[in-house]
Amino acid sequence: MNLKIAVIADLHYSEELNPLIPERRGDYADIFLLRAVHRINRFIKPDLVLILGDLIDDPLNEKALDYLRHLKNITDLLKMPVLAIPGNHDPAPAKFYTVFPEAPALFDINGYRVMTFLDKEEPGYNASRSPEDIRKMEANSRNFKGGIISAQHVPLFPPGANDCPYNYTNSDEIISLMKKNNIFLSISGHYHTGFDIMSSDELNFTAAPAFCETPFKFMEIILDGKKINSKYHFLKMPEEYSLTDYHVHTSMAYCSENITMKKAVELGKLFGLEKLVFSEHSGHLYFDNKNYGSDDFCNEGIRSRNLTPRIEDYFASYRKLNSGMTYLGIEIDYDFKGYPIIKPEDLKSVQMAIGAIHYLPELRKPVPDMEKAADEFLFISEKILRSGVKILAHPFRVFIRSGQKTPGCLFEKLSDMLKEYGVSPEINYHTNNPEVDFFRLCLNKGLKLALGSDSHNLYEVGEFAPHLEFLNTCGITGNPKEILLRPEEAFYKKQ
């Protein structure tokens, strides 16, 4: 009997920062939630998600229900069951549940039973459980053989057992009933500091920390019978790692979703980045959306007669930003002859350049010859590495996106070429899964690695949790600074 639960609490979403409590970043709570949802779906994969109240900051705001609908659209992306309950900052349950599905009083999953409670608020931001709900606790526990979990907004724990200033006015009564009825775990929110699993008389109590306050974390609880383990997932990266995101797109990308330079910088700071590099597709800045990726684009490249240059607009937008934590970069596309799709005079204006292969001639065929595709890949890769770039973006993604397996023979050859030209491969998870065997080869050859989010949406900026876990898989534990490319090493080598 096993169960994995992700717990998110206290988003305090609002369109504007609360000036009275500036550490409460509810103005970005929707972006935080979207980041968590994608991480939960792709990497954590729990059986159940609990959202334990205070989804918005002001229940009296005339847009309160609109805010809830916006958050509901995000939680709808989750690929597992979601139980959401309101907190004291949310509209009353009757209104809250016009937007979110009403959380059932009991929910059975994987041999466990989850009970949800909407308890009365008491002075001092405490709560009490009504006699009726206490009777329901007992009735809904009767004859159930598995472990039972109580979920509510306000923390529940033995009085005096924790520094948390909030509790139930009738906590002794509730806890006594828990002991008698196999309710072995209580999960709450509300207390922004939160507290990890604490045990007392074979009962367990926890409160998830506020998702809207740095380091913007949520809980994962893993149950094996009545054995409990917990861990925290941080949206903010460790500042001591001094991380740089070398691959952030802008609103000028045709594949951009909601990126703006200003907000990307604000989120980069919140997420603990030291530096951030805007690296727009060069092809997007010379070709219109219709012709990007066309035969003309791939064969004629910068020599095409169909150019519609916007690169000066890109440069102008960057100059207006005037941020000390950013660099002006470019993600250079290359034509099938290996020539960069950027004018030499424009390339002189950027500080950093990363090279990328997005298309190969052979992979455009219905049934490609993979030996020929591998040769094309190596030919264009060498052209890229000789062109002065210091980073090779998503090295083998061109195969993945074509539905093909990366030819294993390329790992040794490409790592040797990277070593020869002093270029760093990029760890990139955007519609991509980096090849661990390839990156281990690169590390063994003394190559430094670059981290890139390849952000097209604000939630992706500096989202390096999978990158750091990947480095662990490669044998790099702790602070990875020694094996990561530093910004001063990444400047474009002008030819």
TORTI-571222 format. One line per 2 residues: their letters; for each residue x, y, z of N, C-alpha, C. Coordinates in steps of 0.02 Angstrom, whole numbers. Each point is the difference from the previous one (the first is absolute). Layout:
// TORTI-571222
A	X Y Z X Y Z X Y Z | ...
// end
This chain:
// TORTI-571222
MN	43 -60 0 -43 60 0 45 62 0 | 0 36 -56 43 59 -8 -41 58 -27
LK	20 60 19 -34 60 -25 50 58 0 | 3 36 -56 41 60 -4 -46 60 -9
IA	9 50 43 -43 59 -1 43 62 -9 | -19 44 -45 29 67 -5 -47 49 35
VI	28 44 41 -40 46 41 22 72 -14 | -48 40 -22 12 72 -13 -49 40 42
AD	25 52 33 -44 40 42 21 73 -3 | -49 44 10 11 71 10 36 33 -59
LH	-36 4 -56 26 34 -59 -10 76 5 | -57 21 29 -16 71 9 4 38 -67
YS	-29 -29 -52 4 30 -66 -37 67 -3 | 32 48 -32 -29 65 -14 37 29 -60
EE	-31 45 -35 33 30 -58 55 48 20 | -3 25 61 50 49 23 32 -23 65
LN	61 22 10 36 -14 62 -35 34 59 | -7 -37 55 -29 29 61 53 44 33
PL	-8 67 -1 52 44 27 10 -7 75 | -50 -26 35 6 -9 72 40 -62 18
IP	2 -48 -46 37 -63 12 39 -15 -64 | 54 37 -13 35 -8 -64 33 -67 -10
ER	14 -36 56 30 -66 -8 -49 -52 -27 | -64 18 0 -52 -45 -25 -9 14 -75
RG	31 -41 -42 1 14 -72 -59 -31 -36 | -60 19 24 -60 -24 -32 -9 26 -70
DY	36 55 -17 -5 27 -68 28 -47 -52 | 41 -48 21 27 -50 -47 -24 -70 18
AD	-50 -6 42 -21 -67 23 -26 -43 -57 | -30 30 -51 -23 -40 -56 59 -30 -39
IF	54 39 -7 60 -26 -33 32 -54 43 | 2 11 66 27 -51 45 -40 -65 -7
LL	-66 7 -1 -42 -59 -3 11 -38 -66 | 5 37 -55 12 -32 -64 67 -37 -1
RA	50 30 31 66 -32 5 -6 -66 40 | -36 4 56 -9 -60 42 -39 -53 -37
VH	-53 19 -35 -42 -48 -36 41 -38 -51 | 41 35 -38 41 -34 -51 52 -45 33
RI	29 22 55 49 -42 34 -34 -62 30 | -59 10 28 -38 -56 29 -17 -51 -54
NR	-26 24 -56 -21 -46 -53 59 -39 -30 | 55 34 -11 54 -31 -38 49 -39 43
FI	12 24 61 54 -29 39 -22 -32 66 | -46 31 36 -19 -26 66 -52 -55 -6
KP	-50 11 -41 -52 -50 -16 -32 -29 63 | -31 41 41 -34 -26 60 -66 -34 -20
DL	-29 -34 49 -66 -30 -11 -56 51 12 | 15 51 40 -51 48 21 33 67 13
VL	-36 54 -16 22 68 18 -52 31 47 | 24 26 56 -42 37 47 17 74 -5
IL	-51 42 -8 9 73 2 -39 25 59 | 36 22 52 -30 8 66 -13 73 19
GD	-31 37 -44 -29 64 19 43 61 -11 | -33 58 6 29 66 -14 30 2 -70
LI	-41 -20 -48 21 3 -70 6 72 -23 | -43 44 26 4 71 -18 12 40 64
DD	15 65 -9 19 41 57 -58 37 31 | -49 20 -41 -54 43 25 -67 -27 -24
PL	-39 -31 44 -64 -28 -22 -52 52 -18 | 12 63 21 -48 54 -15 16 37 -65
NE	56 -17 -30 18 31 -64 -54 -16 -52 | -20 49 -38 -53 -11 -49 20 -51 -53
KA	65 -13 -7 24 -50 -48 15 -67 33 | -21 -9 62 19 -61 38 -17 -64 -38
LD	-60 -4 -28 -18 -61 -35 38 -7 -66 | 15 57 -32 41 -3 -60 70 -27 16
YL	27 22 57 66 -25 21 -3 -75 11 | -53 -23 32 -7 -72 12 -6 -38 -66
RH	-37 28 -48 -7 -33 -65 67 -5 -35 | 40 52 6 66 0 -31 43 -56 30
LK	-1 -6 66 38 -53 33 -28 -69 -17 | -66 -4 -5 -32 -64 -17 22 -23 -70
NI	7 47 -46 24 -18 -67 70 -30 2 | 39 22 48 68 -27 8 -2 -69 32
TD	-39 -8 54 -3 -65 33 -33 -52 -44 | -40 22 -49 -31 -48 -47 53 -36 -41
LL	61 27 -3 54 -33 -37 28 -60 37 | -14 -6 64 26 -56 39 -29 -66 -25
KM	42 -51 -1 -19 -64 -29 -21 -51 53 | -13 24 61 -21 -44 54 -56 34 40
PV	-35 -35 43 -54 31 38 24 59 42 | -43 51 5 15 60 39 -57 12 49
LA	17 9 63 -50 21 50 20 69 24 | -45 49 -10 13 69 20 -51 22 51
IP	24 32 54 -46 26 51 16 74 10 | -50 40 18 12 72 11 31 13 68
GN	35 57 4 27 24 63 -33 65 20 | 25 32 51 -32 61 25 8 59 -46
HD	46 -4 -49 8 54 -49 -40 -13 -64 | -34 -55 -4 -39 -18 -59 -74 19 11
PA	-38 4 -54 -73 8 8 -29 -58 40 | -58 11 29 -34 -52 38 -8 -63 -42
PA	-3 -58 32 -4 -63 -38 -53 -1 -55 | -59 29 13 -53 -1 -50 22 34 -64
KF	38 55 6 26 34 -60 62 -34 -27 | 45 -21 45 61 -33 -20 -16 -60 -45
YT	-51 -37 20 -16 -62 -37 -45 12 -59 | -12 62 -19 -28 13 -66 55 -1 -53
VF	63 2 23 57 -1 -46 35 -67 3 | 22 -19 59 34 -65 9 -51 -54 15
PE	13 -62 -21 -43 -55 19 0 -7 76 | -58 -12 29 -3 -6 72 39 -62 23
AP	45 11 47 39 -56 27 -46 -46 39 | 0 -65 -15 -44 -46 36 21 -5 73
AL	-48 -15 43 16 -8 71 48 -57 11 | -3 -51 -43 49 -54 3 17 -22 -71
FD	63 -16 -9 27 -18 -66 47 -59 9 | -17 -56 -29 40 -61 7 48 -8 -59
IN	63 -15 16 50 -7 -52 57 -45 25 | 17 -50 -38 57 -44 14 -3 -31 70
GY	-60 -14 24 -7 -31 66 -1 49 57 | 4 65 -14 -4 52 51 -66 38 -8
RV	-19 33 52 -60 43 -1 21 71 20 | -16 48 -42 13 71 15 -66 33 18
MT	-2 31 60 -58 38 21 17 74 -4 | -44 40 -30 11 72 -4 -51 36 45
FL	23 55 31 -42 36 47 1 75 -15 | -59 31 5 -8 72 -8 -22 26 68
DK	48 19 41 -14 14 70 -12 74 13 | -34 14 54 -18 68 19 62 39 23
EE	6 62 -25 55 43 22 -15 27 69 | 52 2 42 -5 27 68 48 59 7
PG	-9 42 52 45 57 9 73 -21 2 | 43 46 -25 72 -14 -2 19 -46 -57
YN	-43 -5 -51 12 -42 -59 5 -74 18 | -35 -19 53 -5 -70 20 -63 -30 -31
AS	-17 -60 20 -59 -33 -27 -29 -47 52 | -61 -22 -14 -31 -51 42 -38 -48 -45
RS	-5 -62 21 -38 -50 -38 -67 -10 35 | -52 4 -39 -68 -3 27 -16 -70 26
PE	-47 -5 47 -22 -66 23 -24 -44 -57 | -34 30 -49 -24 -39 -57 59 -31 -39
DI	52 41 -12 58 -26 -38 39 -51 41 | 0 8 65 34 -50 42 -38 -66 -3
RK	-66 3 -2 -39 -62 -8 14 -31 -68 | 7 43 -52 15 -27 -66 69 -32 -2
ME	48 30 36 66 -30 4 -4 -71 24 | -38 -9 53 -6 -67 30 -37 -47 -47
AN	-55 24 -29 -40 -43 -43 38 -20 -63 | 38 47 -29 36 -14 -62 63 -40 11
SR	19 -8 63 59 -42 16 -20 -72 15 | -62 -9 20 -22 -65 23 7 -53 -55
NF	29 -56 18 6 -59 -43 48 9 -59 | 37 56 -2 49 8 -54 67 -29 24
KG	28 -45 -39 59 -38 22 66 36 -15 | 0 47 -48 62 33 -19 15 61 43
GI	54 34 -16 18 61 36 -44 58 -21 | -16 43 49 -44 57 -13 38 65 11
IS	-13 48 -45 35 64 0 -52 56 8 | 15 47 43 -43 59 9 34 59 -34
AQ	-37 35 -44 27 58 -36 -44 60 14 | 30 56 20 -36 61 17 47 59 -9
HV	-26 60 7 42 60 -11 42 17 61 | -31 5 58 35 21 61 38 -59 30
PL	61 11 24 39 -56 28 -34 -31 61 | 7 -65 4 -25 -39 56 59 -39 29
FP	10 7 66 56 -35 33 -12 3 76 | 35 -42 38 -8 1 73 21 68 27
PG	-41 33 40 17 66 27 67 0 35 | 41 50 -17 66 7 30 55 -40 -33
AN	-18 -41 -50 50 -42 -32 37 35 -56 | -21 61 -17 31 36 -56 -6 74 12
DC	45 39 -30 -2 73 8 -55 33 -42 | -33 -38 -42 -53 28 -41 -52 35 44
PY	-18 63 -16 -47 37 43 -73 -16 -15 | -13 -41 -49 -69 -16 -20 -15 -73 15
NY	-62 -13 20 -20 -69 14 -76 -1 5 | -26 -57 20 -72 -8 11 -16 12 73
TN	-53 36 12 -20 12 70 -22 -64 34 | -20 -50 -40 -17 -65 28 46 -55 -27
SD	65 17 -5 48 -47 -28 5 -64 42 | -4 5 66 5 -60 42 -55 -50 -18
EI	-60 26 -10 -56 -44 -17 11 -33 -68 | 23 39 -49 11 -27 -68 55 -53 1
IS	55 15 35 57 -47 2 -19 -64 37 | -40 6 52 -24 -60 35 -40 -44 -47
LM	-41 31 -41 -39 -38 -49 45 -31 -53 | 52 35 -21 48 -27 -48 31 -65 26
KK	19 0 64 32 -59 30 -47 -60 -2 | -63 12 12 -49 -55 5 -20 -27 -69
NN	12 40 -53 -30 -18 -65 50 -7 -57 | 63 -13 17 50 -15 -51 13 58 -48
IF	-12 62 24 16 59 -40 72 19 19 | 48 -24 -39 70 2 22 38 61 -24
LS	-30 40 -45 37 57 -29 -46 59 -10 | 23 59 23 -36 63 -12 44 45 -43
IS	-29 26 -54 37 45 -46 -37 66 -5 | 37 55 9 -31 66 1 42 50 -39
GH	-24 62 -1 36 57 -29 0 56 50 | -15 62 -23 -16 58 42 61 31 35
YH	40 -41 33 59 25 36 57 7 -51 | 18 62 -17 44 11 -57 69 -29 9
TG	24 -4 61 65 -32 13 -5 -74 -14 | -57 -29 16 -10 -72 -8 39 -40 51
FD	-16 -64 6 42 -44 40 -3 -70 -29 | 57 -34 4 7 -67 -29 -38 -51 43
IM	-1 -61 -22 -36 -53 35 24 -3 73 | -46 9 47 15 -11 71 -46 -55 25
SS	28 -44 41 -36 -59 23 -13 4 75 | -59 -25 19 -19 -2 71 -49 -57 9
DE	18 -49 42 -44 -57 14 -25 -34 -64 | 47 -12 -46 -14 -34 -63 -44 40 -47
LN	-12 63 16 -35 45 -46 51 48 -30 | -16 27 -58 47 42 -37 -35 64 -23
FT	36 56 4 -29 65 -15 50 40 -42 | -25 36 -49 43 43 -41 -39 59 -27
AA	35 54 -15 -29 58 -33 45 21 -57 | -28 2 -60 39 20 -59 16 75 5
PA	60 20 -20 19 70 2 -36 41 -53 | 2 66 8 -33 44 -49 36 -3 -67
FC	-37 -16 -51 27 -6 -67 20 69 -28 | -29 53 27 11 67 -28 60 36 30
ET	35 -31 47 57 32 32 64 -39 -14 | 54 37 -10 64 -31 -16 18 -53 52
PF	25 -57 -22 23 -20 -66 -53 -33 -44 | -65 16 14 -55 -23 -42 0 -76 -6
KF	-17 -32 56 6 -73 2 -67 -33 14 | -4 -63 -20 -58 -41 14 25 -68 24
ME	-46 -39 29 18 -63 32 -15 -60 -44 | 39 -51 10 -15 -66 -26 0 -48 60
II	-55 -36 9 -6 -48 55 -6 -69 -30 | 43 -46 22 1 -68 -26 -19 -48 55
LD	-54 -36 -11 -25 -48 50 11 -71 -23 | 25 -40 46 9 -72 -11 -30 -34 61
GK	-63 -23 -5 -36 -21 59 -9 62 44 | 25 -4 62 -3 59 43 69 31 9
KI	47 -22 -40 66 31 -1 -4 63 -43 | 27 56 25 -8 64 -34 69 31 -14
NS	10 22 -61 58 40 -18 -25 64 -34 | 37 53 8 -19 63 -32 61 33 -30
KY	-12 41 -51 53 40 -29 -31 64 -26 | 42 50 -12 -24 64 -25 28 12 -69
HF	-41 32 -41 20 19 -67 2 76 -3 | 57 27 -18 11 72 0 -4 27 -71
LK	-39 53 -10 1 33 -65 62 43 -7 | 24 27 55 61 41 -1 61 -45 2
MP	49 16 -42 62 -37 -1 47 25 55 | 46 -42 23 47 22 53 44 58 -24
EE	-3 56 34 38 59 -22 75 -13 1 | 23 -43 46 72 -13 4 26 -37 -61
YS	-44 -26 -43 21 -33 -61 18 50 -55 | -22 63 8 16 53 -49 -18 -21 -72
LT	-62 -22 -9 -21 -28 -64 -16 53 -52 | 17 -16 -62 -17 42 -58 -45 -39 -47
DY	-54 31 -21 -43 -29 -51 20 31 -67 | 33 -41 -42 27 25 -63 -50 0 -57
HV	-62 -19 13 -45 -13 -56 -71 21 18 | -13 65 -5 -67 27 14 -24 37 -61
HT	-59 -17 -24 -28 32 -59 -39 63 20 | -25 34 -49 -35 63 11 -67 -1 -37
SM	-36 55 4 -65 4 -34 8 0 -76 | 62 6 -25 11 1 -72 6 -70 -30
AY	1 -51 43 -1 -69 -26 -70 -18 -22 | -6 -32 -57 -66 -21 -24 -30 -53 46
CS	42 -35 36 -24 -52 46 -6 26 72 | 7 66 9 -7 29 67 -72 -6 24
EN	-9 -9 65 -67 -6 29 -18 63 40 | 40 17 50 -16 60 39 62 37 23
IT	56 -14 -33 65 29 21 3 75 -15 | 23 37 50 24 68 -11 68 5 33
MK	43 42 -26 67 7 29 -4 23 72 | -42 50 14 -4 28 67 -22 -53 51
KA	-52 -37 -16 -24 -50 48 48 -58 6 | 33 -17 -54 50 -54 3 56 18 49
VE	21 63 -1 52 23 46 -26 -2 72 | -61 24 11 -28 0 68 -4 -71 27
LG	-22 -46 -42 -6 -70 23 69 -32 8 | 47 19 -43 68 -26 7 28 17 69
KL	-13 61 23 23 21 66 -36 -40 54 | -66 -7 -6 -38 -37 51 22 -73 3
FG	18 -27 -58 18 -71 -3 74 -13 13 | 37 52 22 68 -10 24 54 -1 -52
LE	-14 23 -61 52 1 -51 49 57 13 | 63 -12 -19 50 54 2 -3 41 -64
KL	-5 -35 -58 -2 34 -64 -51 -34 -46 | -20 37 -50 -49 -24 -48 19 26 -69
VF	-4 -43 -50 19 18 -69 -60 -6 -45 | -19 55 -33 -53 -4 -50 31 -25 -65
SE	-26 -56 -24 28 -33 -59 -55 -15 -50 | -19 51 -38 -55 -9 -47 23 -37 -62
HS	-46 -39 -30 14 -35 -63 21 51 -53 | 58 -8 -29 20 46 -53 -48 -6 -60
GH	-22 -61 -14 -45 -9 -56 -66 37 7 | -23 7 63 -62 37 12 9 75 -11
LY	62 22 3 14 71 -7 16 20 -72 | 2 -50 -45 13 15 -71 -54 -26 -46
FD	-39 -49 23 -53 -29 -42 -67 10 35 | -53 6 -39 -66 2 31 -20 -71 21
NK	-55 -4 37 -21 -64 29 -14 -52 -54 | -26 22 -56 -17 -46 -54 62 -32 -30
NY	53 39 -7 60 -24 -35 53 -30 46 | -7 10 66 48 -31 45 -6 -77 -5
GS	55 -33 -14 1 -72 -7 -18 -24 -70 | -13 47 -46 -18 -19 -69 62 -24 -38
DD	-11 -25 -60 56 -21 -42 46 59 -14 | -29 59 -10 40 59 -13 43 16 61
FC	-29 -3 59 36 12 62 58 -50 7 | -14 -63 -11 50 -53 11 55 -1 -53
NE	-18 17 -61 49 -5 -55 36 66 -15 | -36 55 3 30 65 -17 24 38 62
GI	-34 -10 57 21 32 61 2 76 -6 | 54 29 24 7 73 1 5 29 -70
RS	11 -42 -51 5 23 -69 -69 5 -33 | -52 -20 35 -68 0 -28 -22 71 -19
RN	-42 3 -52 -29 64 -20 -64 15 38 | -19 -46 44 -64 8 36 10 21 73
LT	56 32 15 13 20 69 -48 57 21 | -22 -4 62 -40 54 31 32 17 67
PR	57 35 -1 40 9 61 -37 38 55 | 6 -26 61 -27 33 60 54 5 54
IE	62 -15 -18 51 -6 51 15 66 34 | -8 56 -35 11 65 32 -52 12 54
DY	-61 -24 -10 -52 6 51 19 -40 62 | 30 -58 -11 24 -42 55 54 36 40
FA	47 29 -35 54 37 34 -29 60 38 | -47 35 -30 -30 59 32 -38 -19 64
SY	-36 -57 -3 -37 -23 60 49 -16 56 | 56 -30 -17 49 -16 52 30 63 30
RK	15 50 -41 29 61 26 -47 35 49 | -65 -3 -13 -49 31 45 -2 -35 67
LN	18 -64 2 -4 -39 61 48 27 53 | 61 14 -19 50 30 45 6 -37 66
SG	14 -65 -4 6 -42 60 71 -24 9 | 24 2 61 68 -21 14 9 -75 5
MT	-54 -38 -1 8 -73 7 -7 -37 -66 | -6 36 -56 -12 -33 -64 56 12 -50
YL	0 -44 -50 44 8 -58 -43 -5 -63 | 23 34 -52 -33 -5 -65 31 -57 -39
GI	-41 -50 -13 24 -59 -37 -42 -13 -61 | 16 -53 -34 -36 -21 -60 5 -76 -5
EI	-54 -33 -19 3 -71 -17 4 -5 -76 | 59 -16 -25 11 3 -72 -26 -63 -33
DY	-45 10 -49 -20 -53 -45 52 -6 -56 | 3 -60 -30 48 -12 -54 -37 -32 -59
DF	21 18 -60 -31 -31 -59 32 -68 -12 | -23 -34 -52 24 -69 -12 72 -2 -24
KG	28 56 -17 71 2 -18 44 17 60 | -33 12 57 37 15 61 16 73 9
YP	-32 44 -39 12 72 7 -48 30 52 | 25 44 43 -44 31 50 -52 46 -32
II	-61 -3 25 -53 43 -27 -2 63 42 | 51 41 -11 5 65 32 53 39 -38
KP	-12 64 -9 48 42 -36 60 14 44 | 60 -1 -28 61 11 40 -2 65 40
ED	-27 52 -30 -1 64 36 -47 -2 60 | -53 -41 -4 -46 -8 57 31 -44 54
LK	37 -50 -21 32 -45 48 49 37 44 | 29 54 -26 48 39 39 -33 36 59
SV	-66 6 -2 -35 38 52 -19 -43 61 | 6 -67 -6 -21 -42 56 60 -16 44
QM	-15 -15 63 52 -18 48 13 -75 2 | -54 -39 -8 6 -72 3 -40 -31 -57
AI	24 -57 -24 -35 -34 -54 1 -75 14 | -58 -31 -9 -3 -73 5 -21 -26 -68
GA	28 -57 -19 -16 -29 -65 -50 -56 8 | -43 -8 -50 -53 -51 5 -15 -30 -68
IH	-13 -65 0 -25 -34 -59 -74 -15 11 | -42 30 -41 -72 -13 5 -26 -44 -57
YL	39 -4 -54 -22 -40 -58 61 -35 -31 | -12 -59 -27 49 -36 -41 -35 -22 -64
PE	34 3 -57 -32 -19 -63 -29 -71 2 | 39 -47 25 -21 -70 -2 -61 -12 45
LR	-3 36 56 -55 -11 47 -66 30 -23 | 1 37 -55 -62 26 -29 -34 -51 -46
KP	35 -55 -13 -28 -52 -43 -45 -46 40 | -50 -30 -33 -46 -46 36 36 -58 33
VP	50 -28 -35 40 -56 28 73 19 -7 | 28 32 52 69 24 -6 51 -56 5
DM	56 10 -34 58 -43 6 40 27 60 | 0 -36 56 28 26 62 76 7 -3
EK	32 -41 -40 73 7 -8 15 66 -35 | -40 16 -51 9 63 -35 -18 59 45
AA	-53 -8 40 -19 54 46 55 13 51 | 33 -53 23 55 8 48 58 39 -32
DE	14 -15 -64 54 35 -35 -18 74 -8 | -62 14 -17 -22 70 -7 5 37 67
FL	-18 -35 53 3 30 66 72 20 18 | 46 -45 -12 70 14 16 28 56 -44
FI	-20 1 -63 24 52 -46 -22 69 24 | -65 8 15 -25 65 22 25 17 70
SE	6 -51 43 26 12 67 70 29 -2 | 42 -27 -43 69 27 -4 0 71 -26
KI	-44 15 -48 -6 68 -24 -20 47 58 | -46 -23 41 -22 41 57 58 11 49
LR	34 -53 17 53 4 51 58 43 -23 | 11 3 -65 54 42 -28 -20 73 -7
SG	-64 16 11 -25 67 -16 9 50 57 | 24 -23 58 12 47 55 -49 -4 57
VK	-51 -43 -6 -47 -7 56 35 -36 57 | -25 10 61 29 -34 58 -47 -52 30
IL	-61 -4 -27 -49 -49 25 -36 -33 -59 | -7 -66 3 -40 -37 -48 -66 -17 33
AH	-55 29 -26 -66 -10 31 -26 -70 -13 | -37 -26 49 -36 -65 -4 30 -46 -54
PF	60 -29 14 40 -32 -52 -36 -49 -47 | -44 -43 26 -29 -52 -43 -76 7 -7
RV	-27 57 18 -73 6 -1 -29 -6 -70 | 39 17 -51 -24 -5 -68 -23 -71 -17
FI	33 -50 31 -21 -70 -11 -64 -15 39 | -2 22 62 -59 -13 42 -62 29 -31
RS	4 62 -24 -58 33 -29 -22 -31 -66 | 46 -36 -31 -17 -35 -63 -26 -70 14
GQ	-5 -18 64 -24 -66 17 51 -55 -10 | 64 19 -1 53 -48 -12 44 -8 62
KT	29 -58 7 48 -12 54 67 30 -20 | 32 33 47 65 30 -13 51 -54 -15
PG	34 3 -57 52 -51 -14 55 2 54 | 10 -56 33 49 -3 55 70 16 -21
CL	15 -10 -65 68 13 -24 18 74 4 | -50 43 8 13 72 0 28 25 67
FE	-11 -37 54 20 24 66 75 13 3 | 39 -49 -19 73 6 4 25 53 -49
KL	-27 -1 -61 25 46 -51 -16 73 18 | -62 13 23 -18 69 16 38 24 62
SD	7 -43 50 37 22 60 72 16 -17 | 30 -37 -46 69 15 -21 2 68 -36
ML	-50 13 -42 -2 64 -36 -10 58 49 | -43 -9 48 -11 53 50 65 15 38
KE	36 -53 17 64 8 35 50 37 -44 | 3 -18 -63 47 32 -46 -12 75 -7
YG	-63 19 -3 -16 71 -13 -17 39 64 | 2 -34 57 -13 35 64 -71 26 6
VS	-48 -41 -19 -71 19 3 -36 -43 51 | -46 30 37 -37 -35 52 -67 -26 -26
PE	-17 -63 14 -67 -24 -18 -50 25 51 | -61 12 -23 -52 26 43 -45 -56 26
IN	-11 -1 65 -52 -43 29 -66 37 -8 | -47 -31 -35 -61 34 -21 -58 -50 5
YH	-53 19 36 -57 -45 9 -62 24 -38 | 7 52 -41 -58 26 -36 -17 -48 -58
TN	-56 -35 6 -19 -52 -48 59 -45 -16 | 37 -18 51 63 -35 -10 19 -38 63
NP	35 -56 -8 29 -36 56 74 -10 -14 | 44 34 36 72 -5 -14 25 -72 10
EV	50 -18 -39 28 -68 0 54 -5 53 | -13 -39 52 47 -4 57 68 -28 -22
DF	1 -49 -44 64 -29 -21 43 51 -36 | -32 42 -40 37 52 -36 30 51 49
FR	-39 22 48 25 52 46 53 -29 47 | -5 -63 17 53 -30 39 66 -1 -39
LC	-5 -15 -65 59 3 -43 30 70 1 | -43 50 -7 24 69 -1 36 18 65
LN	-30 -20 56 31 15 65 67 -37 6 | 3 -61 -22 62 -38 4 56 31 -42
KG	-20 37 -52 49 34 -43 16 70 23 | -28 19 58 16 65 29 -39 58 -27
LK	-54 -14 -37 -41 54 -27 -43 31 54 | -8 65 -3 -49 33 44 -68 -3 -34
LA	-52 0 41 -68 -6 -26 -37 67 9 | -49 11 -42 -42 60 5 -71 -22 15
LG	-35 40 41 -69 -14 16 -44 49 -39 | -51 -27 -33 -47 42 -37 -71 -23 12
SD	-44 47 16 -70 -18 9 -37 -2 -67 | 27 37 -49 -34 5 -65 -71 27 11
SH	-5 51 42 -65 25 22 -39 31 -57 | -61 -23 -8 -49 32 -44 -60 24 40
NL	-1 -21 63 -53 20 47 35 22 64 | -29 47 35 33 27 60 12 -52 53
YE	-42 -52 4 10 -50 52 65 -38 -10 | 27 1 -61 60 -39 -15 66 35 19
VG	-2 66 12 61 38 11 38 -29 60 | 62 -20 -11 41 -26 55 -28 -63 32
EF	-41 -38 -35 -28 -62 28 52 -55 -8 | 46 -2 49 58 -44 -4 -4 -59 48
AP	-58 -11 31 -5 -59 44 16 -64 -37 | -27 -11 -61 19 -61 -36 72 -1 -21
HL	28 58 -15 71 3 -20 45 -21 57 | -16 24 61 42 -17 58 -7 -74 17
EF	-60 -26 -8 -10 -72 12 38 -41 -53 | 0 25 -61 37 -33 -54 75 -1 16
LN	26 56 26 70 1 19 15 -51 54 | -47 -9 47 9 -53 50 6 -68 -33
TC	-42 -11 -50 2 -64 -37 68 -8 -35 | 29 56 -20 66 -2 -33 57 -5 50
GI	-16 0 65 52 -7 51 22 65 31 | -34 56 -17 17 65 29 -48 15 56
TG	23 -5 62 -42 14 57 21 66 33 | -47 31 35 17 63 33 3 57 -50
NP	38 51 18 5 60 -41 38 -15 -65 | -32 11 -58 33 -19 -64 42 56 -31
KE	15 53 37 33 58 -30 63 -18 -39 | 38 -49 24 64 -15 -31 -7 -29 -70
IL	-57 -30 -15 -6 -32 -66 -48 39 -46 | -24 57 23 -45 40 -41 37 58 -32
LR	-20 15 -61 28 57 -37 -18 64 36 | 49 43 10 -11 65 31 -13 52 -55
PE	-39 53 14 -15 50 -51 63 30 -32 | 51 12 39 61 30 -28 35 -46 -49
EA	-17 -65 1 28 -48 -47 -43 -10 -62 | -59 32 0 -50 -15 -51 -7 54 -53
FY	41 52 2 -8 53 -49 15 -25 -70 | -39 24 -47 8 -20 -70 70 19 -24
KK	33 -48 -31 67 11 -28 -9 26 -71 | 5 65 -8 -13 31 -65 52 -22 -50
Q	-25 -21 -58 43 -27 -53 29 55 -44
// end
